[in-house]
Amino acid sequence: METVFISGSIAISRLDERVKDRISKAVEAGLSVAVGDADGADTSIQQHLASINAEHVTVYCSGDRPRNNVGDWTVENVYPDAEPGTRAYFTAKDLKMAAAANYGLMIWDTKSTGTLSNVFELLKDKKTSVVFVNKAKTFVNVKDGQALESLLENMSDVAKAKAEKKIGLASKIAALKQPQFSL
């Protein structure tokens, strides 16, 4: 069964109807869903999945217990080496979801470096993300570096500077542009 990794910015607590429709269509198409346990978008995604009686859902959490599991779905516990409560601690579950997924559906506020990092992780493995840009109310298909650069045009200079500081935005972009050589 193919899996879609659905995530979004913690600042987004209400899903646009078009996002709910995409999630519903993914479930109707038989895709399983990987979702995180954070407040904000993750919880809103879970609430929608519960409202449509989605069955093939796995909630990923760092540590022993998910912060949110609205539908009492299967839990995938991730035990990071990082200090509990740190960015690295919570990012570990996102890395596992990106690895397990075939596709991504991201709901982005044009600022969240966590959501943006998920797009990068999927792209590194040549996986496509559909990103709903919440401010613009549009979907952007991100399947390569060029599409990613188009997505990043939605960010303000301030948000780009913060992303550079938090996740090394420029180096992540450069890494995607580098051809991979094998010996």
C-alpha positions as CSV (number, residue, x, y, z in Angstrom):
1,M,0.0,0.0,0.0
2,E,1.4,3.4,-0.9
3,T,1.7,6.0,1.8
4,V,1.2,9.8,1.8
5,F,3.0,11.8,4.4
6,I,0.7,14.6,5.4
7,S,2.0,17.5,7.6
8,G,1.8,21.2,8.1
9,S,2.8,24.2,10.0
10,I,2.0,24.2,13.7
11,A,0.6,27.7,13.2
12,I,-2.2,26.4,11.0
13,S,-5.1,25.0,13.1
14,R,-7.9,25.1,10.4
15,L,-7.6,23.2,7.2
16,D,-8.8,24.8,4.0
17,E,-11.7,22.9,2.3
18,R,-9.4,22.2,-0.7
19,V,-6.9,20.5,1.7
20,K,-9.6,18.4,3.3
21,D,-10.8,17.4,-0.2
22,R,-7.2,16.3,-1.1
23,I,-6.9,14.3,2.1
24,S,-10.3,12.6,1.5
25,K,-9.3,11.8,-2.1
26,A,-6.0,10.2,-1.0
27,V,-7.9,8.0,1.5
28,E,-10.6,7.1,-1.1
29,A,-7.7,6.2,-3.5
30,G,-6.5,3.6,-0.9
31,L,-3.4,5.4,0.2
32,S,-2.3,4.9,3.8
33,V,-1.5,8.1,5.8
34,A,1.5,9.0,7.9
35,V,0.8,11.9,10.2
36,G,2.6,13.5,13.1
37,D,1.3,14.1,16.6
38,A,1.9,17.9,17.0
39,D,-0.7,20.5,17.7
40,G,-1.7,22.8,14.8
41,A,-1.9,21.2,11.4
42,D,-1.2,17.6,12.5
43,T,-4.1,17.6,14.9
44,S,-6.4,19.3,12.3
45,I,-5.3,16.6,9.8
46,Q,-6.1,13.9,12.3
47,Q,-9.5,15.4,13.1
48,H,-10.4,15.4,9.4
49,L,-9.1,11.8,9.0
50,A,-11.3,10.8,11.9
51,S,-14.3,12.6,10.4
52,I,-14.0,10.5,7.2
53,N,-13.4,7.3,9.2
54,A,-9.9,6.8,7.7
55,E,-8.5,3.4,8.8
56,H,-5.0,3.2,7.3
57,V,-3.4,5.9,9.4
58,T,-0.2,5.8,11.4
59,V,0.6,8.5,13.9
60,Y,4.3,9.1,14.3
61,C,5.6,10.4,17.6
62,S,9.0,11.0,19.2
63,G,9.1,9.1,22.5
64,D,6.6,6.8,24.2
65,R,3.3,8.5,23.7
66,P,1.8,10.7,21.0
67,R,0.7,14.2,22.1
68,N,-2.3,13.8,19.9
69,N,-4.0,10.6,18.4
70,V,-7.5,11.7,17.6
71,G,-8.6,8.4,15.9
72,D,-6.7,6.0,18.2
73,W,-4.7,4.8,15.2
74,T,-1.6,2.7,15.1
75,V,1.4,4.6,16.6
76,E,5.0,4.5,15.3
77,N,7.2,5.4,18.2
78,V,10.6,7.0,17.2
79,Y,13.3,7.1,19.8
80,P,15.8,9.8,18.8
81,D,19.2,10.2,20.3
82,A,18.5,14.0,20.7
83,E,17.5,15.7,24.0
84,P,13.7,15.5,24.5
85,G,11.9,18.7,23.6
86,T,14.6,19.9,21.1
87,R,14.1,20.5,17.4
88,A,16.2,17.4,16.6
89,Y,14.1,15.3,18.9
90,F,10.8,16.1,17.1
91,T,12.4,16.2,13.6
92,A,13.4,12.5,14.0
93,K,9.8,11.4,13.5
94,D,9.5,13.6,10.4
95,L,12.5,11.9,8.9
96,K,10.9,8.5,9.5
97,M,7.6,9.6,7.9
98,A,9.5,11.0,4.9
99,A,11.4,7.7,4.5
100,A,8.1,5.6,4.8
101,A,6.1,7.7,2.4
102,N,5.8,7.6,-1.4
103,Y,4.4,11.2,-1.6
104,G,3.9,14.2,0.6
105,L,0.9,16.6,1.1
106,M,2.1,19.6,3.0
107,I,0.1,22.6,4.4
108,W,2.5,25.5,4.6
109,D,2.3,29.0,6.2
110,T,5.3,30.2,4.1
111,K,7.4,30.4,7.3
112,S,7.5,27.0,8.9
113,T,11.0,25.5,8.6
114,G,9.7,22.1,9.8
115,T,7.2,21.8,6.9
116,L,9.8,23.1,4.5
117,S,12.3,20.5,5.8
118,N,9.8,17.8,5.1
119,V,9.6,18.9,1.5
120,F,13.4,18.8,1.3
121,E,13.5,15.3,2.8
122,L,11.0,13.9,0.2
123,L,12.8,15.6,-2.6
124,K,16.1,14.1,-1.6
125,D,14.6,10.7,-2.2
126,K,13.0,11.9,-5.5
127,K,9.5,11.9,-4.0
128,T,6.9,14.5,-5.0
129,S,5.1,16.8,-2.5
130,V,2.0,18.7,-3.1
131,V,2.3,21.9,-1.0
132,F,-0.8,23.9,-0.1
133,V,0.4,27.5,0.3
134,N,-2.1,28.6,3.0
135,K,-1.7,32.4,2.4
136,A,-2.1,32.1,-1.4
137,K,-4.7,29.3,-1.2
138,T,-2.9,27.4,-4.0
139,F,-1.3,24.1,-4.5
140,V,2.3,23.8,-5.7
141,N,3.6,20.5,-7.0
142,V,7.2,20.1,-5.9
143,K,9.0,17.4,-7.7
144,D,12.4,19.0,-8.5
145,G,14.7,21.9,-7.6
146,Q,13.0,24.3,-10.0
147,A,9.6,23.7,-8.5
148,L,11.1,24.1,-5.0
149,E,12.5,27.5,-6.0
150,S,9.1,28.5,-7.3
151,L,7.6,27.5,-3.9
152,L,10.2,29.5,-2.0
153,E,9.1,32.7,-3.9
154,N,6.2,32.6,-1.4
155,M,8.6,33.4,1.5
156,S,9.3,36.8,2.7
157,D,13.0,37.9,3.0
158,V,12.6,37.7,6.8
159,A,11.3,34.2,6.7
160,K,14.1,33.2,4.3
161,A,16.7,34.6,6.7
162,K,15.1,32.7,9.6
163,A,15.1,29.5,7.5
164,E,18.8,30.1,6.6
165,K,19.6,30.3,10.3
166,K,17.5,27.4,11.4
167,I,18.0,24.8,8.7
168,G,20.7,26.1,6.4
169,L,18.3,26.9,3.5
170,A,21.0,27.8,0.9
171,S,23.0,24.6,1.5
172,K,19.8,22.5,1.3
173,I,19.0,24.1,-2.1
174,A,22.6,23.6,-3.3
175,A,22.6,20.0,-2.2
176,L,19.5,19.3,-4.3
177,K,21.1,21.0,-7.4
178,Q,24.2,18.9,-7.1
179,P,24.2,15.8,-9.4
180,Q,24.6,12.6,-7.5
181,F,27.6,10.7,-8.8
182,S,28.3,7.1,-7.9
183,L,31.6,5.3,-8.3
